[in-house]
């Protein structure tokens, strides 16, 4: 017997409404773990070239962020010393 997506969603909602808070919390954590697993699966499925490109992009973003923060920090440090 096949169940349509709409019927499946309705069944899930009805079952969720009957659960106590503690069990709802467990369901929520399970759903989050499914989403996290999906993210990791996507990451695991990218090529080595894509992986290296993303690492380089993130590294550059980290460097840019750090340089901006350092410049702000030095400005505030000078102001504190003068003030």
KOLPANU-251312 format. One record per residue (C-alpha): residue in three letters; x, y, z. Coordinates in pm, whole numbers, plus 50000, padded with zeros to 5 digits. Layout:
N
<pt "ala",<X,Y,Z>>
...
// end
This chain:
83
<pt "unk",<50000,50000,50000>>
<pt "unk",<50146,50331,49893>>
<pt "unk",<50092,50643,50096>>
<pt "unk",<50095,50983,49933>>
<pt "unk",<50320,51259,50061>>
<pt "unk",<50020,51461,50182>>
<pt "unk",<49877,51165,50371>>
<pt "unk",<50219,51091,50517>>
<pt "unk",<50256,51448,50638>>
<pt "unk",<49908,51439,50789>>
<pt "unk",<49986,51112,50967>>
<pt "unk",<50312,51253,51104>>
<pt "unk",<50144,51570,51228>>
<pt "unk",<49866,51375,51397>>
<pt "unk",<50118,51148,51569>>
<pt "unk",<50333,51442,51676>>
<pt "unk",<50035,51619,51830>>
<pt "unk",<49977,51320,52056>>
<pt "unk",<50334,51306,52188>>
<pt "unk",<50441,51451,52523>>
<pt "unk",<50705,51726,52526>>
<pt "unk",<50994,51491,52611>>
<pt "unk",<50926,51272,52310>>
<pt "unk",<50877,51575,52086>>
<pt "unk",<51224,51688,52192>>
<pt "unk",<51364,51350,52085>>
<pt "unk",<51185,51375,51750>>
<pt "unk",<51326,51725,51701>>
<pt "unk",<51679,51604,51776>>
<pt "unk",<51633,51315,51534>>
<pt "unk",<51517,51549,51257>>
<pt "unk",<51818,51771,51318>>
<pt "unk",<52048,51469,51297>>
<pt "unk",<51891,51373,50964>>
<pt "unk",<51958,51722,50831>>
<pt "unk",<52316,51712,50958>>
<pt "unk",<52372,51370,50803>>
<pt "unk",<52249,51506,50470>>
<pt "unk",<52494,51795,50489>>
<pt "unk",<52783,51560,50562>>
<pt "unk",<52678,51324,50284>>
<pt "unk",<52682,51613,50038>>
<pt "unk",<53027,51716,50163>>
<pt "unk",<53156,51359,50132>>
<pt "unk",<53031,51340,49774>>
<pt "unk",<53220,51640,49639>>
<pt "unk",<53535,51591,49438>>
<pt "unk",<53882,51655,49571>>
<pt "unk",<53909,51957,49338>>
<pt "unk",<53586,52106,49476>>
<pt "unk",<53706,52037,49827>>
<pt "unk",<54036,52215,49769>>
<pt "unk",<53859,52512,49607>>
<pt "unk",<53623,52547,49905>>
<pt "unk",<53909,52519,50152>>
<pt "unk",<54099,52791,49966>>
<pt "unk",<53789,53013,49955>>
<pt "unk",<53724,52970,50326>>
<pt "unk",<54089,53028,50405>>
<pt "unk",<54081,53357,50218>>
<pt "unk",<53758,53459,50392>>
<pt "unk",<53921,53380,50728>>
<pt "unk",<54226,53587,50639>>
<pt "unk",<54010,53881,50524>>
<pt "unk",<53799,53863,50839>>
<pt "unk",<54106,53845,51062>>
<pt "unk",<54270,54141,50888>>
<pt "unk",<53955,54351,50931>>
<pt "unk",<53923,54259,51297>>
<pt "unk",<54291,54328,51356>>
<pt "unk",<54264,54672,51195>>
<pt "unk",<53964,54755,51416>>
<pt "unk",<54143,54619,51720>>
<pt "unk",<54452,54829,51653>>
<pt "unk",<54237,55141,51608>>
<pt "unk",<54058,55079,51937>>
<pt "unk",<54388,55000,52109>>
<pt "unk",<54538,55330,51991>>
<pt "unk",<54227,55518,52105>>
<pt "unk",<54246,55350,52445>>
<pt "unk",<54612,55439,52483>>
<pt "unk",<54547,55802,52383>>
<pt "unk",<54231,55834,52590>>
// end
